[in-house]
Amino acid sequence: MDTVMPVVDAVNAYVIGTVRREITERRAERATGMDKRQWQASFGPYLERTFATGRFPALSTVIRDGAHLDADQTFRTGPDFLLDGIQARISS
């Protein structure tokens, strides 16, 4: 039980976090009238100014070059990382 309960809690937290993220995005779409792509386009100039300072190179790389998964892709991919970490922890 000392191993099982933290695993259940971690998976539960992942699911709840993913659902909350999607709810927040949908509420934002309704409130602003902009879909995700439109919001990103409106936010782009701010990010460009921020990245031009050179203070956030890692964030700049992630935003410009990273994979941008939709909610379904994120939900399907995330558990693999979570469960791999749990397996590594239990195995050690």
DRENMIBA-376306 format. One record per atom (N, C-alpha, C): z negated, x, y; residue in three letters; chain; residue number from 1; atom name. Coordinates in steps of 0.1 Angstrom, whole numbers. Layout:
<pts>
+-------+-------+-------+------+-----+-----+------+
:     z :     x :     y : type : mol : seq : atom :
+-------+-------+-------+------+-----+-----+------+
:     Z :     X :     Y :  Ala :   A : NUM :   CA :
...
+-------+-------+-------+------+-----+-----+------+
</pts>
This chain:
<pts>
+-------+-------+-------+------+-----+-----+------+
:     z :     x :     y : type : mol : seq : atom :
+-------+-------+-------+------+-----+-----+------+
:     0 :     8 :   -12 :  Met :   A :   1 :    N :
:     0 :     0 :     0 :  Met :   A :   1 :   CA :
:     0 :     9 :    13 :  Met :   A :   1 :    C :
:    -6 :    20 :    12 :  Asp :   A :   2 :    N :
:    -7 :    29 :    24 :  Asp :   A :   2 :   CA :
:     7 :    34 :    28 :  Asp :   A :   2 :    C :
:    16 :    34 :    18 :  Thr :   A :   3 :    N :
:    30 :    38 :    21 :  Thr :   A :   3 :   CA :
:    39 :    26 :    24 :  Thr :   A :   3 :    C :
:    37 :    16 :    17 :  Val :   A :   4 :    N :
:    46 :     4 :    18 :  Val :   A :   4 :   CA :
:    44 :    -3 :    32 :  Val :   A :   4 :    C :
:    32 :    -5 :    36 :  Met :   A :   5 :    N :
:    30 :   -12 :    49 :  Met :   A :   5 :   CA :
:    37 :    -6 :    61 :  Met :   A :   5 :    C :
:    35 :     7 :    63 :  Pro :   A :   6 :    N :
:    42 :    14 :    74 :  Pro :   A :   6 :   CA :
:    58 :    12 :    73 :  Pro :   A :   6 :    C :
:    63 :    13 :    61 :  Val :   A :   7 :    N :
:    77 :    11 :    59 :  Val :   A :   7 :   CA :
:    81 :    -3 :    63 :  Val :   A :   7 :    C :
:    74 :   -13 :    58 :  Val :   A :   8 :    N :
:    77 :   -27 :    62 :  Val :   A :   8 :   CA :
:    76 :   -28 :    77 :  Val :   A :   8 :    C :
:    66 :   -23 :    83 :  Asp :   A :   9 :    N :
:    64 :   -24 :    98 :  Asp :   A :   9 :   CA :
:    76 :   -17 :   105 :  Asp :   A :   9 :    C :
:    81 :    -6 :   100 :  Ala :   A :  10 :    N :
:    92 :     1 :   107 :  Ala :   A :  10 :   CA :
:   105 :    -7 :   106 :  Ala :   A :  10 :    C :
:   107 :   -12 :    94 :  Val :   A :  11 :    N :
:   120 :   -21 :    92 :  Val :   A :  11 :   CA :
:   119 :   -33 :   101 :  Val :   A :  11 :    C :
:   107 :   -39 :   101 :  Asn :   A :  12 :    N :
:   105 :   -51 :   109 :  Asn :   A :  12 :   CA :
:   107 :   -48 :   124 :  Asn :   A :  12 :    C :
:   101 :   -37 :   129 :  Ala :   A :  13 :    N :
:   103 :   -33 :   143 :  Ala :   A :  13 :   CA :
:   118 :   -31 :   146 :  Ala :   A :  13 :    C :
:   125 :   -25 :   137 :  Tyr :   A :  14 :    N :
:   139 :   -23 :   139 :  Tyr :   A :  14 :   CA :
:   147 :   -36 :   140 :  Tyr :   A :  14 :    C :
:   144 :   -45 :   132 :  Val :   A :  15 :    N :
:   151 :   -58 :   132 :  Val :   A :  15 :   CA :
:   147 :   -66 :   145 :  Val :   A :  15 :    C :
:   134 :   -66 :   148 :  Ile :   A :  16 :    N :
:   130 :   -73 :   161 :  Ile :   A :  16 :   CA :
:   136 :   -66 :   173 :  Ile :   A :  16 :    C :
:   136 :   -53 :   173 :  Gly :   A :  17 :    N :
:   142 :   -46 :   185 :  Gly :   A :  17 :   CA :
:   157 :   -49 :   186 :  Gly :   A :  17 :    C :
:   164 :   -49 :   175 :  Thr :   A :  18 :    N :
:   178 :   -52 :   175 :  Thr :   A :  18 :   CA :
:   181 :   -66 :   180 :  Thr :   A :  18 :    C :
:   173 :   -76 :   176 :  Val :   A :  19 :    N :
:   175 :   -90 :   180 :  Val :   A :  19 :   CA :
:   171 :   -91 :   195 :  Val :   A :  19 :    C :
:   161 :   -85 :   199 :  Arg :   A :  20 :    N :
:   157 :   -85 :   214 :  Arg :   A :  20 :   CA :
:   168 :   -79 :   222 :  Arg :   A :  20 :    C :
:   174 :   -69 :   218 :  Arg :   A :  21 :    N :
:   185 :   -62 :   226 :  Arg :   A :  21 :   CA :
:   197 :   -72 :   227 :  Arg :   A :  21 :    C :
:   200 :   -78 :   216 :  Glu :   A :  22 :    N :
:   212 :   -88 :   217 :  Glu :   A :  22 :   CA :
:   208 :  -100 :   226 :  Glu :   A :  22 :    C :
:   196 :  -105 :   225 :  Ile :   A :  23 :    N :
:   192 :  -116 :   233 :  Ile :   A :  23 :   CA :
:   193 :  -112 :   248 :  Ile :   A :  23 :    C :
:   188 :  -100 :   251 :  Thr :   A :  24 :    N :
:   188 :   -95 :   265 :  Thr :   A :  24 :   CA :
:   202 :   -94 :   270 :  Thr :   A :  24 :    C :
:   211 :   -89 :   262 :  Glu :   A :  25 :    N :
:   225 :   -87 :   266 :  Glu :   A :  25 :   CA :
:   231 :  -101 :   269 :  Glu :   A :  25 :    C :
:   229 :  -110 :   260 :  Arg :   A :  26 :    N :
:   234 :  -124 :   262 :  Arg :   A :  26 :   CA :
:   229 :  -131 :   274 :  Arg :   A :  26 :    C :
:   216 :  -129 :   277 :  Arg :   A :  27 :    N :
:   210 :  -135 :   289 :  Arg :   A :  27 :   CA :
:   216 :  -128 :   301 :  Arg :   A :  27 :    C :
:   218 :  -115 :   301 :  Ala :   A :  28 :    N :
:   224 :  -108 :   312 :  Ala :   A :  28 :   CA :
:   238 :  -114 :   315 :  Ala :   A :  28 :    C :
:   246 :  -116 :   304 :  Glu :   A :  29 :    N :
:   259 :  -121 :   306 :  Glu :   A :  29 :   CA :
:   259 :  -135 :   312 :  Glu :   A :  29 :    C :
:   250 :  -143 :   308 :  Arg :   A :  30 :    N :
:   249 :  -157 :   314 :  Arg :   A :  30 :   CA :
:   245 :  -156 :   329 :  Arg :   A :  30 :    C :
:   235 :  -147 :   332 :  Ala :   A :  31 :    N :
:   229 :  -146 :   345 :  Ala :   A :  31 :   CA :
:   239 :  -140 :   355 :  Ala :   A :  31 :    C :
:   247 :  -130 :   351 :  Thr :   A :  32 :    N :
:   257 :  -124 :   360 :  Thr :   A :  32 :   CA :
:   271 :  -129 :   359 :  Thr :   A :  32 :    C :
:   274 :  -136 :   348 :  Gly :   A :  33 :    N :
:   288 :  -141 :   346 :  Gly :   A :  33 :   CA :
:   297 :  -129 :   342 :  Gly :   A :  33 :    C :
:   292 :  -118 :   339 :  Met :   A :  34 :    N :
:   300 :  -106 :   335 :  Met :   A :  34 :   CA :
:   297 :  -103 :   320 :  Met :   A :  34 :    C :
:   308 :  -100 :   313 :  Asp :   A :  35 :    N :
:   306 :   -96 :   299 :  Asp :   A :  35 :   CA :
:   303 :   -81 :   299 :  Asp :   A :  35 :    C :
:   300 :   -76 :   287 :  Lys :   A :  36 :    N :
:   296 :   -62 :   286 :  Lys :   A :  36 :   CA :
:   306 :   -52 :   293 :  Lys :   A :  36 :    C :
:   318 :   -54 :   290 :  Arg :   A :  37 :    N :
:   329 :   -45 :   295 :  Arg :   A :  37 :   CA :
:   329 :   -46 :   311 :  Arg :   A :  37 :    C :
:   328 :   -58 :   316 :  Gln :   A :  38 :    N :
:   328 :   -59 :   331 :  Gln :   A :  38 :   CA :
:   316 :   -53 :   337 :  Gln :   A :  38 :    C :
:   304 :   -55 :   331 :  Trp :   A :  39 :    N :
:   292 :   -48 :   336 :  Trp :   A :  39 :   CA :
:   293 :   -33 :   336 :  Trp :   A :  39 :    C :
:   299 :   -28 :   325 :  Gln :   A :  40 :    N :
:   300 :   -13 :   324 :  Gln :   A :  40 :   CA :
:   310 :    -8 :   335 :  Gln :   A :  40 :    C :
:   320 :   -15 :   337 :  Ala :   A :  41 :    N :
:   330 :   -11 :   348 :  Ala :   A :  41 :   CA :
:   323 :   -12 :   362 :  Ala :   A :  41 :    C :
:   315 :   -21 :   364 :  Ser :   A :  42 :    N :
:   308 :   -22 :   377 :  Ser :   A :  42 :   CA :
:   297 :   -11 :   378 :  Ser :   A :  42 :    C :
:   292 :    -7 :   367 :  Phe :   A :  43 :    N :
:   281 :     4 :   367 :  Phe :   A :  43 :   CA :
:   287 :    18 :   367 :  Phe :   A :  43 :    C :
:   300 :    19 :   364 :  Gly :   A :  44 :    N :
:   307 :    32 :   363 :  Gly :   A :  44 :   CA :
:   306 :    41 :   375 :  Gly :   A :  44 :    C :
:   308 :    36 :   387 :  Pro :   A :  45 :    N :
:   307 :    45 :   399 :  Pro :   A :  45 :   CA :
:   293 :    51 :   401 :  Pro :   A :  45 :    C :
:   283 :    43 :   398 :  Tyr :   A :  46 :    N :
:   269 :    49 :   398 :  Tyr :   A :  46 :   CA :
:   268 :    60 :   388 :  Tyr :   A :  46 :    C :
:   272 :    58 :   376 :  Leu :   A :  47 :    N :
:   271 :    68 :   366 :  Leu :   A :  47 :   CA :
:   279 :    81 :   370 :  Leu :   A :  47 :    C :
:   291 :    79 :   375 :  Glu :   A :  48 :    N :
:   299 :    90 :   379 :  Glu :   A :  48 :   CA :
:   292 :    99 :   390 :  Glu :   A :  48 :    C :
:   286 :    92 :   400 :  Arg :   A :  49 :    N :
:   278 :    99 :   410 :  Arg :   A :  49 :   CA :
:   266 :   106 :   404 :  Arg :   A :  49 :    C :
:   259 :   100 :   394 :  Thr :   A :  50 :    N :
:   248 :   106 :   388 :  Thr :   A :  50 :   CA :
:   252 :   118 :   380 :  Thr :   A :  50 :    C :
:   263 :   117 :   372 :  Phe :   A :  51 :    N :
:   267 :   128 :   364 :  Phe :   A :  51 :   CA :
:   272 :   140 :   372 :  Phe :   A :  51 :    C :
:   278 :   137 :   384 :  Ala :   A :  52 :    N :
:   283 :   147 :   393 :  Ala :   A :  52 :   CA :
:   272 :   156 :   398 :  Ala :   A :  52 :    C :
:   260 :   152 :   397 :  Thr :   A :  53 :    N :
:   249 :   161 :   402 :  Thr :   A :  53 :   CA :
:   246 :   172 :   392 :  Thr :   A :  53 :    C :
:   251 :   170 :   379 :  Gly :   A :  54 :    N :
:   249 :   181 :   369 :  Gly :   A :  54 :   CA :
:   235 :   181 :   363 :  Gly :   A :  54 :    C :
:   227 :   171 :   367 :  Arg :   A :  55 :    N :
:   213 :   171 :   362 :  Arg :   A :  55 :   CA :
:   211 :   165 :   348 :  Arg :   A :  55 :    C :
:   221 :   158 :   344 :  Phe :   A :  56 :    N :
:   220 :   150 :   331 :  Phe :   A :  56 :   CA :
:   232 :   153 :   322 :  Phe :   A :  56 :    C :
:   234 :   166 :   318 :  Pro :   A :  57 :    N :
:   246 :   169 :   310 :  Pro :   A :  57 :   CA :
:   246 :   162 :   296 :  Pro :   A :  57 :    C :
:   234 :   161 :   290 :  Ala :   A :  58 :    N :
:   234 :   155 :   277 :  Ala :   A :  58 :   CA :
:   237 :   140 :   278 :  Ala :   A :  58 :    C :
:   232 :   133 :   287 :  Leu :   A :  59 :    N :
:   235 :   119 :   289 :  Leu :   A :  59 :   CA :
:   249 :   117 :   293 :  Leu :   A :  59 :    C :
:   255 :   125 :   301 :  Ser :   A :  60 :    N :
:   269 :   125 :   305 :  Ser :   A :  60 :   CA :
:   278 :   126 :   292 :  Ser :   A :  60 :    C :
:   274 :   135 :   284 :  Thr :   A :  61 :    N :
:   282 :   137 :   271 :  Thr :   A :  61 :   CA :
:   281 :   125 :   262 :  Thr :   A :  61 :    C :
:   269 :   119 :   261 :  Val :   A :  62 :    N :
:   268 :   108 :   252 :  Val :   A :  62 :   CA :
:   276 :    96 :   258 :  Val :   A :  62 :    C :
:   275 :    93 :   271 :  Ile :   A :  63 :    N :
:   282 :    82 :   277 :  Ile :   A :  63 :   CA :
:   297 :    84 :   276 :  Ile :   A :  63 :    C :
:   302 :    96 :   279 :  Arg :   A :  64 :    N :
:   316 :    98 :   279 :  Arg :   A :  64 :   CA :
:   322 :   100 :   266 :  Arg :   A :  64 :    C :
:   316 :   107 :   257 :  Asp :   A :  65 :    N :
:   322 :   111 :   244 :  Asp :   A :  65 :   CA :
:   316 :   104 :   232 :  Asp :   A :  65 :    C :
:   304 :    98 :   233 :  Gly :   A :  66 :    N :
:   297 :    92 :   222 :  Gly :   A :  66 :   CA :
:   304 :    79 :   217 :  Gly :   A :  66 :    C :
:   300 :    76 :   204 :  Ala :   A :  67 :    N :
:   305 :    63 :   198 :  Ala :   A :  67 :   CA :
:   297 :    52 :   205 :  Ala :   A :  67 :    C :
:   305 :    42 :   209 :  His :   A :  68 :    N :
:   299 :    30 :   216 :  His :   A :  68 :   CA :
:   300 :    18 :   206 :  His :   A :  68 :    C :
:   290 :    16 :   198 :  Leu :   A :  69 :    N :
:   291 :     6 :   188 :  Leu :   A :  69 :   CA :
:   287 :    -7 :   193 :  Leu :   A :  69 :    C :
:   293 :   -18 :   188 :  Asp :   A :  70 :    N :
:   289 :   -31 :   192 :  Asp :   A :  70 :   CA :
:   276 :   -35 :   185 :  Asp :   A :  70 :    C :
:   271 :   -46 :   188 :  Ala :   A :  71 :    N :
:   258 :   -50 :   182 :  Ala :   A :  71 :   CA :
:   258 :   -51 :   167 :  Ala :   A :  71 :    C :
:   269 :   -56 :   161 :  Asp :   A :  72 :    N :
:   270 :   -57 :   146 :  Asp :   A :  72 :   CA :
:   271 :   -43 :   140 :  Asp :   A :  72 :    C :
:   279 :   -34 :   146 :  Gln :   A :  73 :    N :
:   280 :   -20 :   141 :  Gln :   A :  73 :   CA :
:   267 :   -13 :   142 :  Gln :   A :  73 :    C :
:   260 :   -15 :   153 :  Thr :   A :  74 :    N :
:   247 :    -8 :   155 :  Thr :   A :  74 :   CA :
:   237 :   -13 :   144 :  Thr :   A :  74 :    C :
:   237 :   -26 :   142 :  Phe :   A :  75 :    N :
:   227 :   -32 :   132 :  Phe :   A :  75 :   CA :
:   230 :   -27 :   118 :  Phe :   A :  75 :    C :
:   243 :   -25 :   115 :  Arg :   A :  76 :    N :
:   246 :   -21 :   101 :  Arg :   A :  76 :   CA :
:   244 :    -6 :   100 :  Arg :   A :  76 :    C :
:   245 :     2 :   110 :  Thr :   A :  77 :    N :
:   244 :    16 :   109 :  Thr :   A :  77 :   CA :
:   229 :    21 :   110 :  Thr :   A :  77 :    C :
:   222 :    15 :   119 :  Gly :   A :  78 :    N :
:   208 :    19 :   122 :  Gly :   A :  78 :   CA :
:   199 :    20 :   110 :  Gly :   A :  78 :    C :
:   199 :    10 :   101 :  Pro :   A :  79 :    N :
:   190 :    10 :    89 :  Pro :   A :  79 :   CA :
:   193 :    23 :    80 :  Pro :   A :  79 :    C :
:   205 :    28 :    80 :  Asp :   A :  80 :    N :
:   207 :    40 :    72 :  Asp :   A :  80 :   CA :
:   199 :    52 :    78 :  Asp :   A :  80 :    C :
:   199 :    53 :    91 :  Phe :   A :  81 :    N :
:   191 :    64 :    97 :  Phe :   A :  81 :   CA :
:   176 :    61 :    95 :  Phe :   A :  81 :    C :
:   172 :    49 :    97 :  Leu :   A :  82 :    N :
:   158 :    46 :    95 :  Leu :   A :  82 :   CA :
:   153 :    48 :    80 :  Leu :   A :  82 :    C :
:   161 :    43 :    71 :  Leu :   A :  83 :    N :
:   157 :    45 :    57 :  Leu :   A :  83 :   CA :
:   158 :    59 :    52 :  Leu :   A :  83 :    C :
:   168 :    67 :    57 :  Asp :   A :  84 :    N :
:   169 :    81 :    54 :  Asp :   A :  84 :   CA :
:   156 :    88 :    59 :  Asp :   A :  84 :    C :
:   151 :    85 :    70 :  Gly :   A :  85 :    N :
:   139 :    91 :    76 :  Gly :   A :  85 :   CA :
:   127 :    87 :    67 :  Gly :   A :  85 :    C :
:   126 :    75 :    63 :  Ile :   A :  86 :    N :
:   115 :    70 :    55 :  Ile :   A :  86 :   CA :
:   116 :    78 :    41 :  Ile :   A :  86 :    C :
:   128 :    79 :    36 :  Gln :   A :  87 :    N :
:   129 :    86 :    23 :  Gln :   A :  87 :   CA :
:   125 :   100 :    24 :  Gln :   A :  87 :    C :
:   129 :   107 :    35 :  Ala :   A :  88 :    N :
:   125 :   121 :    37 :  Ala :   A :  88 :   CA :
:   110 :   122 :    38 :  Ala :   A :  88 :    C :
:   104 :   113 :    45 :  Arg :   A :  89 :    N :
:    89 :   113 :    47 :  Arg :   A :  89 :   CA :
:    82 :   111 :    34 :  Arg :   A :  89 :    C :
:    87 :   102 :    26 :  Ile :   A :  90 :    N :
:    80 :    99 :    13 :  Ile :   A :  90 :   CA :
:    82 :   110 :     3 :  Ile :   A :  90 :    C :
:    94 :   116 :     4 :  Ser :   A :  91 :    N :
:    97 :   127 :    -6 :  Ser :   A :  91 :   CA :
:    89 :   140 :    -3 :  Ser :   A :  91 :    C :
:    84 :   142 :     9 :  Ser :   A :  92 :    N :
:    78 :   154 :    13 :  Ser :   A :  92 :   CA :
:    63 :   154 :     9 :  Ser :   A :  92 :    C :
+-------+-------+-------+------+-----+-----+------+
</pts>
